[in-house]
Amino acid sequence: MSSTISTKKVIVVGGGIAGLTSAWHLSKAGFDVQVLDAGDTPGGRCREIVLDGVPVRAGARMLYSFYGGVMALIDELGIADEMVKLGHASIQCESTSKRYPITFGPSKDLLFGGSMSLRTLLRLRKLIPDLVKARRSGNPDDVASLSEFDHLTLAEYLREKGLEEFDSNVVQPLFRGARNWNTKDVSPSFFLLTTAFMAGHYAFTFKQGIGYLAQKLAERLQVRSGVQVSAIEETATGVRVLANGAAGETLELEADLVVCATEGDAARRLLKGPQPYVTEFLGGVRYNPLNINYAVLESAPARTLDFYGEGHPCGLAIMECVPGSGRAGDPPKIFCESGPEQSRARLGGQENSRLLPGLQQHIGKAAPGAVVKRWVNQWIPSMLPVPYPGYIATLKKFRSEQASQPRKVYFAGDYLGTALVGGACASAGDTAQLIKSHWA
Ligand SMILES: Cc1cc2nc3c(=O)[nH]c(=O)nc-3n(C[C@H](O)[C@H](O)[C@H](O)COP(=O)(O)OP(=O)(O)OC[C@H]3O[C@@H](n4cnc5c(N)ncnc54)[C@H](O)[C@@H]3O)c2cc1C
């Protein structure tokens, strides 16, 4: 396929926030862009879905005002009036030995909650130089902007500062709950960047729900939902995309360029005969899986949010009682998020037949009077890309190879920045910029 620069045809594979954002920027630059997405609605891990009659989030719960690319899009789309600021959530944390409150959200209480000894509280000052460095020279949308901590895990980093108690009481439960990572699985950059940028910022969603941004972008683009791409292959003249359409038809599409904006592990499976530098990088991209069970209730429980450290008897990371909106089709429920160990065991094929009876028993104690009508399961095989030690170095190498010369296949997604909506959106902006610099 060949065409003039102004009519270069681009297929964006994946209609999550990264795919939609790259399509948006490329369309504005005059490229002829089509988005193909496997989901029944666009938005990927940043939208609402209905599972077995119960409305749930496909992923993201809240956005932060320090997401530069997201805030710019909100301005451009004129949807700032639809934002709803979220207050700080007060969370009960439970370790094997005690129960205490902490605060989740942009607040200094995030650091100082957690039932810690005076010695640990005093040692928290040791974080200040790195937090200041992160705030001054880092970009919260780009985990690679803080690369000097790439050689160790977050648990090791906190141990070096004598902050084991801060790790076990605050960081570990928050990371297990919000990210389903253990602090021994990731390098410190994500923690330092996101913590450093909390001050002066706020968390938000939209009146219409978290998927509103994706929905508004999709309305302005050519998006085909329900299209499952099976192969992306470079040809002599362009790129061929093979897919199954929403009605089960086979599609064979040609484009000048492709932006692969699927999850990074899916990208690895789709590409046929990729360049060696792509194979090498994608081979190192890892996502953690996530298992969630919702107990659908007879009547509304009091709203509570509990995070658990390692060692919960049911392997839980979060339990949240959600009264529901009171509207038909939005029943009260209890959100039970499995911890990383249990989610990984399920990925490895180990179904835990004792889980639901155990949860039922736990609910009896934690939310007395709650009557469970039925259970709904949500399985997310690729929750978040894991920024493990060494990842930033491989990411930087990959980016510089991508940028070194015009390519036919480009990439966008949260695994190319910070593992959040902000990172996905910013990576898409960078990719669109790179394509323009190569081809426009
Ligand atoms: C449980 C959970 C909680 C989270 N909480 C937060 C939060 O509070 N705040 C935050 O900022 N971030 C949060 N995140 C992370 C955030 O949701 C993601 O980082 C972001 O949405 C990723 O966007 P993306 O476009 O890179 O990927 P995705 O949204 O995954 O988009 C990829 C798209 O590719 C499509 N696709 C995949 N394979 C194919 C194929 N073969 N053919 C066609 N299409 C395909 C998928 O359908 C999907 O739409 C959370 C994620 C999860 C799972």
The ligand as an ORCA input file, in Angstrom:
! r2SCAN-3c Opt
* xyz 0 1
  C      -8.242     -3.219     38.218
  C      -7.492     -2.043     37.673
  C      -7.457     -0.869     38.411
  C      -6.781      0.245     37.897
  N      -6.837      1.420     38.592
  C      -6.335      2.541     38.019
  C      -6.598      3.814     38.579
  O      -7.303      3.947     39.583
  N      -6.060      4.904     37.966
  C      -5.315      4.801     36.817
  O      -4.863      5.819     36.293
  N      -5.081      3.606     36.231
  C      -5.594      2.481     36.801
  N      -5.437      1.279     36.185
  C      -4.573      1.207     34.999
  C      -5.259      1.750     33.756
  O      -6.558      1.214     33.656
  C      -4.422      1.354     32.551
  O      -3.080      1.727     32.771
  C      -4.889      2.031     31.267
  O      -6.284      2.027     31.154
  C      -4.235      1.293     30.116
  O      -4.659      1.839     28.884
  P      -4.120      1.213     27.524
  O      -4.820      1.913     26.436
  O      -2.643      1.185     27.553
  O      -4.538     -0.326     27.573
  P      -5.998     -0.968     27.528
  O      -6.980     -0.086     28.178
  O      -5.851     -2.360     28.043
  O      -6.331     -1.004     25.975
  C      -5.929     -2.056     25.156
  C      -7.046     -2.307     24.183
  O      -6.594     -3.270     23.229
  C      -7.671     -4.068     22.896
  N      -7.148     -5.320     22.370
  C      -6.345     -6.220     22.974
  N      -6.093     -7.237     22.145
  C      -6.731     -6.961     20.987
  C      -6.858     -7.646     19.746
  N      -6.264     -8.810     19.516
  N      -7.613     -7.094     18.775
  C      -8.222     -5.888     18.967
  N      -8.134     -5.215     20.132
  C      -7.400     -5.736     21.117
  C      -8.443     -4.255     24.204
  O      -9.800     -4.571     23.932
  C      -8.297     -2.870     24.844
  O      -9.394     -2.051     24.563
  C      -6.101      0.155     36.657
  C      -6.154     -1.026     35.906
  C      -6.855     -2.116     36.409
  C      -6.952     -3.352     35.572
*
